[in-house]
Amino acid sequence: MITKQVQTLMQITGLSLQGLVQSGLVDEVVIEYKVTFNGLNKLDEFLRSQHSKSSKRSKRLATAK
């Protein structure tokens, strides 16, 4: 679950969660998820997408080992 404030921001702005983060309206993981498998999966996907953008170099290092 995304917090009520974030849901409201998403409705008002029409932005996705990632859009809100990119626009600076929401800090990266001040996003609260309830501890459900669905929430954890979404959080995991979100973090992976952020990570993959920022570090292609570390992936190359990891595959070289």
N, C-alpha and C positions, 0 to 999 in steps of 0.2 A: 504494500500500500504506500502510496505517495502521500505526504502530509496534506492536510486540507488547504493550507496556505499555498503550497506548490500547485495543487490541483486548480485552485482559484486563479492563480497567475497563468496557468496553462490555458484556462478557458478565456480569460480576459485578453491575453496577448495572441492566442492562437498558435503559440509555439509548442514544440515538443519539449520533453524534459531536457534533451541534449541542447536544443535551441536556447532554452533558458540559461543553461550553464555557459554556453558559448557567448551569449549576450551579456553575461556578467550579472544577471538578475539573481541567480542562485549560485551559491558556492558549491564546488564540486560535490563533496559527499556530506553536506549538511542535510542531504536528502535522507529522510528516515523511512526505512522499510520495516514493516512488521516482519517478524521472523517466521515467514512461511516459505515453502519451497519456491513458490512462484516469485515472491519478492526477492529471495536470494538469487534466483536465476536471472531476474531482470537486473539486479545490482551487478551481478557477475558479468553479464553481457555488456552493461554500460561501462564498467571498469576496463574490460578487455578492449572495447572500442577506443576508449581514451588512451589506453596503454599502447595499442598497436599503432596509433597515430604518432605517438611521441618517441617510440623506440624501435625502429627497424634495425638499428645498429646492434642493440642487445640481442635481438633474435639471431642475427648473423653470428654473434659471439657464442650464443647458446648452441647453435647447430654445429659450430666448428669443434666443440668439445667432444 
